[in-house]
Amino acid sequence: MKIKVCSLLTVFILACGLLVSCHSKPEKARLTIYCTTDVHGTVFDYDLKRDRPNKSSLANVAAIIKSERNNRPDEVILLDNGDILQGQPSNYYYNVIDTAETNITAQVMNYLHYDAGSVGNHDIEAGHPVYDKLKRELDHPWLSANAVNTATGEPYFQPYTIIRRNGIKIAVLGLTTPGIPKWLPKHLWEGMEFRDMIETARLWVPRIQAEEHPDLLIGLFHAGFDYEYGGENATTPRNENASMLVAQQVDGFDLIIMGHDHQGKVEEITNDAGHKVMVIDPRSHATFLGKVDINLTRHGKRYDKTIHAQLIKLANTLQDSAYIRHFTPALEKVKSYIDTPIGTFSEALPGRDGIFGPSAFTDFIHNVQLATTGADVSFSTILQMDARIERGEVTIRDMFNLYSYENGLYVMNFTGKEIDKYLEYAYGLQYNTMRSANDHLLNFKTDTKGNPVKNSRGAYTLAHPFFNFSCAAGIRYTVDVSKKTGERVKILSLSDETPFDPNKTYKVAINSYRGNGGGGHLSQGLGWSKEEMEKRIVEIKPRDVRYYITEYIREKKTLTPQCRNDWKVTPGKWFKQGKEKGYKLIYEAH
């Protein structure tokens, strides 16, 4: 008996020693965090929309990660920052057409062995059946601490996760832009509320520190760095782009990965508590991969950290042939679907004119919306800066070039006065106030000295996103760009020359992004509350706008798109000269 007791005691001591050894912290450690964001379905080495090879995609990421994991298996972490579930025909195919198979997003992310991901607004836009299924299919945690289940008060998705590498304990907290209710219909996010990012971080960081005692805390935030975007500011509740505000105000983070805004950024800041925080934003569409190297040196129970971050341009890297072979069958399946013919265009349909004024391209969308809904008036936006449908046979692929995202289609009630105010707001975003024919027609962005802001190829930058421009069909009107914002629009009649009544209520076809307040047309332009927007909805069509465009073409079989000529910009000579000048500044700059 004595021998047995001693033996048991020896085993216990050895086990305790082994346990202490396993959990002892290294004196020094090295980690590399790789991160993607706003991939928007760019998973193949082939651009399905443009029908050509992709120089950068997750095939490039696969090559980098494979090499790094082979060389440093316990030092590499791979994270995604949301908006991966929409953007390419492959997304639509697996989200809507072939829903029985594992979603291509889950297939790819599981193949690449992501360690964690955050939830983006376009992931939510895919709808409950899609993202709830994806959440079950993913091998890694899908994070969002501020997307709260209204029934339980707890996060709908996992709030944070713990990753262990090289003896180091890493906590990753996920947050999602809380602007979702402004853009998406309620049925897409039913059962959730999106809470303020700063408040949520202040709730979870102390909890994570107290319960987990991590050596490293990473914020995986699907929100941008410009917290003044869209007229918001540092004190705006539920700010759409609060990543930098969290970095500045909530102490504890070592690294914050941003997204949502498709802007590249690498910056080390000093937060309000005097501590260094690295922030990185790897842009979008798998054009860049974020890389963050972290060296840790232990001092007692804590680590000193040296953090270096960079953006890797993926077009300059190799692609993984094994990854490409693995997903070729899925790629071919989607190709077969989108190559399906749906009709014929007798003339090409270019989209560039819509940036400047009336266009056959935008009016084609109006015609679809009016025919589908039976509305009196249609509001539509500029869908693409450079979209074009070629003459000849039209396929499903062309529909994705025409309409990128799965916006829904609403019918809403507007009075005549509200239609006028809506258009005044829209043209205030689009047009400059011209004092002569030599002035700019479009509203271009300028710096503090009044000089134009240009992009990397020297083209002038619009002061407001093109997708927030808007025009109308079903009414005849003019826009006088010699007048100041708010005094430009003059509505003459309905398109059939029936008198237009400012006090009458009209049914208006409008996409779900705009109808939920996206762009500020309803909230800032008309002063409507969210409740008022919901009250104005007469009908929500069951399918997305792209679907109705496809069915419209199938029904017509052959189309000759033409401008409706419902509206025009005056003075005519100023418009013509301003358009010619603006075209060169945007499209012909080098």
C-alpha positions as CSV (number, residue, x, y, z in Angstrom):
1,M,0.0,0.0,0.0
2,K,2.8,2.4,0.8
3,I,4.5,1.8,-2.5
4,K,1.2,2.5,-4.3
5,V,0.7,5.7,-2.4
6,C,4.3,6.9,-3.3
7,S,3.7,5.9,-6.9
8,L,0.5,7.9,-7.1
9,L,2.2,10.9,-5.4
10,T,5.1,10.7,-7.9
11,V,2.6,10.6,-10.8
12,F,0.7,13.5,-9.3
13,I,3.9,15.6,-9.0
14,L,5.0,14.8,-12.5
15,A,1.6,15.6,-13.9
16,C,1.7,19.0,-12.0
17,G,5.1,19.7,-13.4
18,L,4.0,18.8,-16.9
19,L,1.0,21.1,-16.5
20,V,3.1,24.0,-15.3
21,S,5.5,23.4,-18.1
22,C,2.8,23.4,-20.7
23,H,1.4,26.7,-19.5
24,S,4.7,28.4,-18.8
25,K,5.2,31.5,-20.9
26,P,8.1,31.8,-23.3
27,E,10.6,34.6,-22.7
28,K,10.3,35.7,-26.4
29,A,7.9,34.9,-29.1
30,R,7.1,35.9,-32.7
31,L,3.7,35.9,-34.4
32,T,2.5,36.9,-37.9
33,I,-1.2,37.9,-38.4
34,Y,-2.4,37.8,-41.9
35,C,-5.8,39.4,-42.6
36,T,-8.2,39.8,-45.5
37,T,-11.3,42.1,-45.6
38,D,-14.1,42.8,-48.0
39,V,-13.2,40.0,-50.3
40,H,-16.7,40.2,-51.8
41,G,-16.5,36.7,-53.3
42,T,-13.1,37.1,-55.0
43,V,-12.2,33.5,-54.2
44,F,-11.3,32.2,-57.7
45,D,-8.3,33.0,-59.9
46,Y,-10.9,34.0,-62.4
47,D,-13.1,37.1,-62.6
48,L,-16.6,35.7,-63.4
49,K,-18.1,39.1,-64.1
50,R,-15.5,40.2,-66.6
51,D,-14.8,36.7,-67.9
52,R,-11.1,36.8,-67.6
53,P,-8.3,35.6,-65.2
54,N,-7.8,37.3,-61.9
55,K,-4.3,38.5,-61.0
56,S,-5.3,38.6,-57.3
57,S,-7.7,36.5,-55.3
58,L,-7.7,34.1,-52.4
59,A,-5.6,31.8,-54.6
60,N,-2.7,34.2,-53.9
61,V,-3.5,34.2,-50.2
62,A,-3.5,30.4,-50.3
63,A,0.1,30.4,-51.7
64,I,1.4,32.8,-49.0
65,I,-0.3,31.1,-46.1
66,K,0.8,27.6,-47.2
67,S,4.4,28.7,-47.4
68,E,4.3,30.5,-44.1
69,R,2.6,27.6,-42.3
70,N,5.1,25.1,-43.7
71,N,8.0,27.3,-42.4
72,R,6.5,28.5,-39.2
73,P,3.5,26.3,-38.3
74,D,3.0,27.7,-34.8
75,E,3.5,31.4,-35.6
76,V,0.9,32.2,-38.2
77,I,-2.7,33.3,-37.8
78,L,-5.2,34.0,-40.6
79,L,-8.2,36.3,-40.0
80,D,-11.0,37.6,-42.2
81,N,-12.9,40.9,-41.6
82,G,-16.2,40.4,-43.2
83,D,-18.2,41.1,-46.5
84,I,-17.1,37.9,-48.1
85,L,-20.6,36.5,-48.8
86,Q,-21.7,38.8,-51.6
87,G,-20.1,40.4,-54.7
88,Q,-19.5,37.7,-57.3
89,P,-21.8,35.4,-59.3
90,S,-20.4,32.5,-57.3
91,N,-21.9,34.0,-54.2
92,Y,-25.3,34.4,-55.8
93,Y,-25.1,30.8,-57.2
94,Y,-24.4,29.2,-53.8
95,N,-26.5,31.7,-51.8
96,V,-29.7,31.5,-54.0
97,I,-29.5,28.8,-56.7
98,D,-27.6,25.8,-55.2
99,T,-28.5,26.0,-51.5
100,A,-28.2,22.3,-50.8
101,E,-24.4,22.2,-51.2
102,T,-21.9,23.7,-48.7
103,N,-21.7,27.4,-49.5
104,I,-18.6,28.2,-51.6
105,T,-17.6,30.8,-48.9
106,A,-17.5,28.0,-46.3
107,Q,-15.6,25.7,-48.6
108,V,-12.9,28.2,-49.3
109,M,-12.5,29.5,-45.8
110,N,-12.3,26.0,-44.4
111,Y,-9.8,25.0,-47.0
112,L,-7.6,27.9,-46.0
113,H,-8.1,27.2,-42.3
114,Y,-9.0,30.7,-41.2
115,D,-8.7,31.0,-37.5
116,A,-11.5,33.5,-37.1
117,G,-13.7,35.9,-39.1
118,S,-16.0,38.9,-38.4
119,V,-19.5,39.5,-39.8
120,G,-19.9,42.3,-42.4
121,N,-23.0,44.2,-43.5
122,H,-23.0,42.5,-46.9
123,D,-22.9,39.1,-45.1
124,I,-26.1,40.1,-43.3
125,E,-27.6,41.4,-46.6
126,A,-27.5,37.8,-47.9
127,G,-30.4,37.0,-45.5
128,H,-31.0,34.7,-42.5
129,P,-31.2,31.5,-44.5
130,V,-27.8,32.2,-46.0
131,Y,-25.7,33.5,-43.1
132,D,-27.3,31.2,-40.5
133,K,-26.3,28.2,-42.7
134,L,-22.8,29.6,-43.3
135,K,-22.3,30.1,-39.5
136,R,-23.0,26.3,-39.1
137,E,-20.7,25.4,-42.0
138,L,-17.7,27.4,-41.1
139,D,-14.9,25.6,-39.1
140,H,-13.8,28.8,-37.5
141,P,-15.7,31.2,-35.2
142,W,-17.7,34.0,-36.9
143,L,-17.6,37.0,-34.6
144,S,-19.7,40.0,-33.8
145,A,-20.1,41.1,-30.2
146,N,-22.4,44.0,-31.0
147,A,-24.9,42.1,-33.2
148,V,-27.2,41.2,-30.2
149,N,-30.0,38.7,-30.2
150,T,-33.1,40.7,-29.1
151,A,-34.7,37.6,-27.5
152,T,-31.8,36.8,-25.2
153,G,-29.7,40.0,-25.0
154,E,-26.6,37.9,-25.8
155,P,-24.6,38.2,-29.0
156,Y,-26.2,36.5,-32.0
157,F,-22.8,35.5,-33.3
158,Q,-19.8,34.5,-31.1
159,P,-18.4,37.7,-29.6
160,Y,-14.8,36.7,-29.3
161,T,-12.4,33.8,-29.6
162,I,-9.1,32.6,-28.1
163,I,-6.2,31.5,-30.3
164,R,-3.0,30.0,-29.0
165,R,0.2,30.2,-30.9
166,N,3.8,29.7,-29.8
167,G,2.9,29.8,-26.2
168,I,1.0,33.0,-26.6
169,K,-2.7,33.5,-25.8
170,I,-4.5,35.8,-28.3
171,A,-8.0,37.1,-27.9
172,V,-9.9,38.3,-31.0
173,L,-13.0,40.5,-30.5
174,G,-15.3,41.0,-33.4
175,L,-17.5,44.0,-34.1
176,T,-19.8,44.9,-37.1
177,T,-20.7,48.3,-38.4
178,P,-24.0,49.3,-36.7
179,G,-25.3,51.1,-39.7
180,I,-27.0,48.0,-41.0
181,P,-30.6,49.0,-40.1
182,K,-30.1,52.2,-42.2
183,W,-29.4,50.2,-45.3
184,L,-31.1,46.8,-45.1
185,P,-34.8,45.8,-44.7
186,K,-35.6,44.5,-41.3
187,H,-36.4,40.9,-42.4
188,L,-32.7,40.4,-43.3
189,W,-31.6,41.1,-39.7
190,E,-34.8,40.1,-37.9
191,G,-34.1,39.2,-34.2
192,M,-31.0,41.3,-34.0
193,E,-30.0,44.8,-33.0
194,F,-26.6,46.4,-33.8
195,R,-25.3,48.2,-30.8
196,D,-22.7,51.0,-30.6
197,M,-19.2,49.8,-31.2
198,I,-17.5,51.9,-28.5
199,E,-20.0,50.9,-25.9
200,T,-19.7,47.2,-26.8
201,A,-15.9,47.3,-26.8
202,R,-16.0,49.0,-23.3
203,L,-18.2,46.1,-22.2
204,W,-16.2,43.2,-23.6
205,V,-12.6,44.3,-23.2
206,P,-12.6,44.3,-19.4
207,R,-14.5,41.0,-19.4
208,I,-12.0,39.4,-21.8
209,Q,-9.1,40.7,-19.7
210,A,-10.6,39.5,-16.4
211,E,-11.7,36.0,-17.7
212,E,-9.1,35.2,-20.3
213,H,-5.9,37.2,-19.4
214,P,-4.7,37.3,-23.0
215,D,-1.2,38.2,-23.9
216,L,-2.5,39.9,-27.1
217,L,-5.9,41.5,-27.9
218,I,-6.9,42.0,-31.5
219,G,-10.0,43.9,-32.7
220,L,-11.6,42.5,-35.9
221,F,-13.9,45.3,-36.8
222,H,-16.0,45.5,-40.0
223,A,-16.1,49.3,-39.9
224,G,-13.9,51.9,-41.5
225,F,-11.6,54.6,-40.1
226,D,-13.4,57.8,-41.3
227,Y,-15.9,58.4,-38.4
228,E,-17.0,61.6,-40.1
229,Y,-18.2,59.8,-43.2
230,G,-21.8,60.6,-44.2
231,G,-22.1,63.7,-41.9
232,E,-21.4,61.7,-38.7
233,N,-18.9,62.6,-36.0
234,A,-17.1,61.3,-32.9
235,T,-20.2,61.6,-30.8
236,T,-22.7,60.1,-33.2
237,P,-24.4,57.1,-31.6
238,R,-23.8,53.9,-33.4
239,N,-21.3,55.6,-35.8
240,E,-21.0,53.6,-39.0
241,N,-17.2,53.7,-39.0
242,A,-16.1,53.7,-35.4
243,S,-13.0,51.6,-35.6
244,M,-10.6,54.5,-35.0
245,L,-12.8,55.8,-32.2
246,V,-12.6,52.4,-30.4
247,A,-8.8,52.3,-31.0
248,Q,-8.5,55.8,-29.4
249,Q,-10.9,55.5,-26.6
250,V,-11.0,51.9,-25.5
251,D,-7.7,50.8,-23.9
252,G,-6.5,47.2,-24.2
253,F,-6.1,46.6,-27.9
254,D,-2.7,45.9,-29.4
255,L,-4.0,45.6,-33.0
256,I,-7.2,46.6,-34.7
257,I,-8.1,45.3,-38.2
258,M,-10.5,47.5,-40.1
259,G,-12.6,47.1,-43.2
260,H,-16.0,48.1,-44.8
261,D,-14.7,51.2,-46.5
262,H,-12.4,49.5,-49.0
263,Q,-9.6,51.9,-48.0
264,G,-6.0,50.9,-47.4
265,K,-4.4,52.0,-44.2
266,V,-1.5,51.2,-41.9
267,E,-1.0,53.4,-38.9
268,E,0.2,53.2,-35.3
269,I,-1.6,55.6,-33.0
270,T,-1.3,56.4,-29.3
271,N,-4.6,56.0,-27.6
272,D,-6.1,58.1,-24.8
273,A,-4.4,55.9,-22.2
274,G,-1.0,56.6,-23.7
275,H,-0.6,53.1,-25.2
276,K,0.4,52.2,-28.8
277,V,-2.3,50.6,-31.0
278,M,-1.6,49.4,-34.6
279,V,-4.4,49.8,-37.1
280,I,-4.6,48.2,-40.5
281,D,-7.1,48.1,-43.3
282,P,-6.3,45.7,-46.2
283,R,-8.7,47.4,-48.8
284,S,-11.0,45.0,-50.7
285,H,-11.6,42.3,-53.3
286,A,-8.4,40.4,-52.4
287,T,-6.2,43.0,-54.0
288,F,-4.1,43.3,-50.8
289,L,-3.3,41.0,-47.9
290,G,-2.6,42.6,-44.5
291,K,0.5,41.3,-42.7
292,V,1.3,42.1,-39.1
293,D,4.5,40.9,-37.5
294,I,4.6,40.9,-33.7
295,N,7.6,40.3,-31.5
296,L,6.9,39.7,-27.8
297,T,9.4,39.9,-25.0
298,R,8.3,38.9,-21.5
299,H,8.7,41.2,-18.5
300,G,7.2,39.3,-15.5
301,K,3.6,38.5,-16.3
302,R,3.4,40.9,-19.2
303,Y,4.9,41.2,-22.7
304,D,6.5,44.2,-24.4
305,K,5.4,44.1,-28.0
306,T,7.0,45.4,-31.2
307,I,4.4,45.5,-34.0
308,H,5.1,46.1,-37.7
309,A,2.3,46.1,-40.3
310,Q,2.2,46.2,-44.1
311,L,-0.1,45.6,-47.1
312,I,1.0,43.0,-49.6
313,K,-0.2,43.7,-53.2
314,L,-1.4,40.2,-54.2
315,A,-1.1,40.8,-57.9
316,N,2.7,40.7,-57.4
317,T,2.6,37.3,-55.7
318,L,2.2,33.7,-56.9
319,Q,-1.0,31.7,-56.9
320,D,-1.4,28.3,-55.3
321,S,-1.9,25.6,-58.0
322,A,-3.4,23.1,-55.6
323,Y,-6.0,25.6,-54.4
324,I,-6.9,26.3,-58.0
325,R,-7.2,22.7,-58.9
326,H,-9.4,22.0,-55.9
327,F,-11.9,24.7,-56.7
328,T,-12.0,24.4,-60.5
329,P,-15.1,22.1,-60.4
330,A,-17.0,24.8,-58.5
331,L,-15.8,27.5,-60.8
332,E,-16.9,25.6,-63.9
333,K,-20.3,25.0,-62.3
334,V,-20.8,28.7,-61.8
335,K,-19.5,29.5,-65.3
336,S,-22.1,27.2,-66.8
337,Y,-24.9,28.9,-64.9
338,I,-23.9,32.5,-65.8
339,D,-23.3,31.7,-69.4
340,T,-27.0,31.1,-69.8
341,P,-28.4,33.4,-72.6
342,I,-31.4,35.5,-71.6
343,G,-32.0,37.8,-74.5
344,T,-30.4,40.2,-77.1
345,F,-29.5,43.9,-77.1
346,S,-29.6,45.4,-80.6
347,E,-27.3,48.2,-79.4
348,A,-24.5,48.5,-76.8
349,L,-25.6,49.9,-73.4
350,P,-22.7,52.1,-71.9
351,G,-23.0,53.3,-68.4
352,R,-20.6,56.3,-68.3
353,D,-23.2,58.9,-69.3
354,G,-25.2,58.3,-66.1
355,I,-22.5,60.0,-64.0
356,F,-23.2,63.3,-65.8
357,G,-26.9,63.2,-66.6
358,P,-29.7,61.4,-68.4
359,S,-28.7,58.0,-69.9
360,A,-30.2,55.0,-71.6
361,F,-28.4,52.8,-69.0
362,T,-30.1,54.3,-66.0
363,D,-33.4,54.6,-67.8
364,F,-33.2,50.8,-68.6
365,I,-33.3,50.2,-64.8
366,H,-36.2,52.7,-64.5
367,N,-38.1,50.8,-67.1
368,V,-37.6,47.5,-65.3
369,Q,-38.7,49.0,-61.9
370,L,-41.8,50.7,-63.4
371,A,-42.9,47.6,-65.3
372,T,-42.3,45.3,-62.3
373,T,-44.1,47.4,-59.7
374,G,-46.6,49.5,-61.6
375,A,-45.4,52.5,-59.7
376,D,-46.0,56.1,-60.8
377,V,-42.4,57.1,-60.4
378,S,-39.0,55.3,-60.2
379,F,-35.9,56.4,-58.4
380,S,-32.6,54.8,-59.5
381,T,-28.9,55.3,-58.9
382,I,-25.7,55.2,-60.9
383,L,-24.9,51.5,-60.7
384,Q,-21.3,51.5,-61.8
385,M,-18.7,54.0,-62.8
386,D,-17.8,52.1,-65.9
387,A,-20.5,49.5,-66.6
388,R,-21.3,48.4,-70.1
389,I,-23.5,45.8,-71.8
390,E,-22.3,44.9,-75.3
391,R,-24.4,44.6,-78.4
392,G,-25.6,41.1,-79.1
393,E,-26.5,38.1,-76.9
394,V,-26.9,38.9,-73.2
395,T,-26.3,36.3,-70.5
396,I,-26.8,36.1,-66.8
397,R,-23.1,37.2,-66.4
398,D,-24.0,40.6,-67.9
399,M,-26.6,41.0,-65.1
400,F,-23.8,41.0,-62.5
401,N,-22.0,43.7,-64.4
402,L,-25.2,45.6,-64.6
403,Y,-26.2,45.2,-60.9
404,S,-23.5,44.1,-58.5
405,Y,-25.4,43.5,-55.2
406,E,-28.7,41.9,-54.2
407,N,-30.7,45.0,-53.5
408,G,-34.4,44.5,-52.9
409,L,-37.2,46.4,-54.7
410,Y,-39.7,48.5,-52.7
411,V,-42.8,50.5,-53.6
412,M,-43.1,53.5,-51.2
413,N,-45.5,56.4,-50.8
414,F,-44.1,59.9,-51.5
415,T,-46.0,63.2,-51.9
416,G,-45.1,65.4,-54.9
417,K,-43.3,67.8,-52.6
418,E,-41.2,64.9,-51.1
419,I,-40.3,63.7,-54.6
420,D,-39.0,67.2,-55.3
421,K,-37.0,67.4,-52.0
422,Y,-35.5,63.9,-52.7
423,L,-34.2,65.0,-56.0
424,E,-32.9,68.3,-54.7
425,Y,-30.8,66.3,-52.1
426,A,-29.6,63.8,-54.8
427,Y,-28.5,66.6,-57.2
428,G,-26.8,68.4,-54.4
429,L,-24.5,65.4,-54.1
430,Q,-23.9,65.1,-57.8
431,Y,-23.6,68.6,-59.2
432,N,-21.5,71.7,-58.6
433,T,-23.0,75.1,-58.7
434,M,-21.9,76.4,-62.1
435,R,-21.3,80.2,-62.6
436,S,-20.2,79.8,-66.2
437,A,-19.7,77.1,-68.8
438,N,-16.1,76.9,-67.7
439,D,-16.9,75.6,-64.3
440,H,-17.0,71.9,-63.3
441,L,-20.4,70.2,-63.8
442,L,-19.8,67.5,-61.2
443,N,-19.1,68.1,-57.5
444,F,-15.5,67.1,-57.2
445,K,-13.6,66.6,-53.9
446,T,-11.0,69.3,-53.0
447,D,-8.3,69.6,-50.3
448,T,-8.0,72.3,-47.7
449,K,-6.5,74.6,-50.3
450,G,-9.3,74.1,-52.8
451,N,-7.2,71.9,-55.1
452,P,-8.8,68.8,-56.7
453,V,-8.2,65.5,-55.1
454,K,-7.0,62.9,-57.6
455,N,-6.7,59.1,-57.5
456,S,-3.6,57.1,-58.4
457,R,-4.0,57.5,-62.1
458,G,-4.7,61.2,-61.9
459,A,-8.4,61.2,-62.3
460,Y,-10.5,63.6,-60.3
461,T,-12.3,62.2,-57.3
462,L,-16.1,62.7,-56.8
463,A,-17.0,64.6,-53.6
464,H,-19.7,62.0,-52.9
465,P,-20.0,58.3,-53.8
466,F,-21.5,57.8,-57.3
467,F,-23.9,55.2,-56.0
468,N,-25.6,57.9,-53.9
469,F,-26.5,59.9,-57.1
470,S,-30.1,59.4,-58.0
471,C,-32.5,60.4,-60.8
472,A,-36.2,59.8,-61.5
473,A,-38.4,58.4,-64.3
474,G,-42.1,58.8,-64.7
475,I,-42.0,62.6,-64.3
476,R,-40.7,65.3,-66.6
477,Y,-38.3,67.8,-64.9
478,T,-35.3,70.0,-65.3
479,V,-32.2,70.5,-63.1
480,D,-30.7,74.0,-63.3
481,V,-27.0,73.7,-62.2
482,S,-26.6,77.5,-62.2
483,K,-28.7,77.6,-59.1
484,K,-27.6,76.5,-55.6
485,T,-28.5,73.3,-53.9
486,G,-32.1,73.1,-52.9
487,E,-33.4,75.3,-55.7
488,R,-32.4,73.4,-58.9
489,V,-35.3,71.0,-59.6
490,K,-38.4,72.0,-61.4
491,I,-41.0,69.2,-62.0
492,L,-43.2,70.0,-65.1
493,S,-45.5,67.0,-65.3
494,L,-45.8,63.2,-65.2
495,S,-44.2,61.5,-68.2
496,D,-47.6,61.1,-69.9
497,E,-48.0,64.9,-69.5
498,T,-50.6,64.5,-66.8
499,P,-50.2,67.4,-64.3
500,F,-47.9,66.8,-61.4
501,D,-49.5,67.7,-58.0
502,P,-47.1,68.6,-55.2
503,N,-49.8,67.6,-52.6
504,K,-50.7,64.3,-54.2
505,T,-49.3,60.9,-53.0
506,Y,-47.5,58.9,-55.6
507,K,-46.2,55.3,-55.6
508,V,-42.5,55.3,-56.1
509,A,-40.3,52.3,-57.0
510,I,-37.0,52.4,-55.2
511,N,-34.3,49.9,-54.2
512,S,-34.0,48.6,-50.6
513,Y,-30.7,50.3,-49.9
514,R,-32.2,53.7,-50.6
515,G,-35.6,52.8,-49.2
516,N,-34.0,52.0,-45.8
517,G,-32.1,55.3,-45.6
518,G,-28.9,54.5,-47.5
519,G,-27.2,57.7,-48.8
520,G,-29.2,59.9,-46.5
521,H,-31.9,60.8,-49.1
522,L,-34.8,59.9,-46.8
523,S,-33.2,60.8,-43.5
524,Q,-31.2,63.9,-44.3
525,G,-33.0,65.0,-47.5
526,L,-36.6,64.4,-46.2
527,G,-36.0,64.3,-42.5
528,W,-37.7,60.9,-42.2
529,S,-37.1,58.8,-39.1
530,K,-36.6,55.0,-39.5
531,E,-40.2,54.5,-38.3
532,E,-41.5,56.9,-41.0
533,M,-39.5,55.0,-43.7
534,E,-41.1,51.8,-42.7
535,K,-44.6,53.3,-42.6
536,R,-44.1,54.5,-46.2
537,I,-43.4,51.1,-47.6
538,V,-46.4,49.8,-49.6
539,E,-44.8,46.7,-51.0
540,I,-41.6,44.7,-50.8
541,K,-41.0,42.6,-53.9
542,P,-39.9,39.0,-53.0
543,R,-36.8,38.9,-55.2
544,D,-33.8,41.2,-55.8
545,V,-33.6,43.9,-58.5
546,R,-31.2,41.9,-60.6
547,Y,-33.7,39.0,-60.8
548,Y,-36.4,41.4,-62.1
549,I,-33.9,42.8,-64.7
550,T,-33.2,39.3,-65.9
551,E,-36.9,38.4,-66.2
552,Y,-37.6,41.7,-68.0
553,I,-35.0,40.8,-70.6
554,R,-36.3,37.3,-70.9
555,E,-39.8,38.6,-71.5
556,K,-38.7,41.2,-74.1
557,K,-36.2,38.9,-75.8
558,T,-34.8,41.7,-78.0
559,L,-34.2,45.2,-76.6
560,T,-33.0,48.5,-78.0
561,P,-32.3,50.6,-74.9
562,Q,-33.0,54.3,-75.4
563,C,-33.0,57.3,-73.2
564,R,-36.5,58.2,-71.9
565,N,-35.7,61.9,-72.0
566,D,-37.7,62.5,-68.8
567,W,-35.3,65.1,-67.5
568,K,-32.5,67.4,-68.6
569,V,-29.8,69.6,-67.2
570,T,-29.9,73.3,-67.8
571,P,-28.3,75.6,-69.1
572,G,-27.9,73.2,-72.0
573,K,-24.6,74.6,-73.3
574,W,-23.1,74.6,-69.8
575,F,-24.1,71.0,-69.3
576,K,-22.6,69.9,-72.6
577,Q,-19.3,71.7,-72.0
578,G,-19.2,70.5,-68.3
579,K,-19.9,66.9,-69.4
580,E,-17.1,66.9,-72.0
581,K,-14.7,68.4,-69.5
582,G,-15.7,66.1,-66.7
583,Y,-15.5,63.0,-68.9
584,K,-11.8,63.8,-69.6
585,L,-11.0,64.4,-66.0
586,I,-12.6,61.1,-64.9
587,Y,-12.1,58.7,-67.7
588,E,-9.2,59.9,-69.8
589,A,-6.8,61.0,-67.0
590,H,-3.3,59.3,-67.0
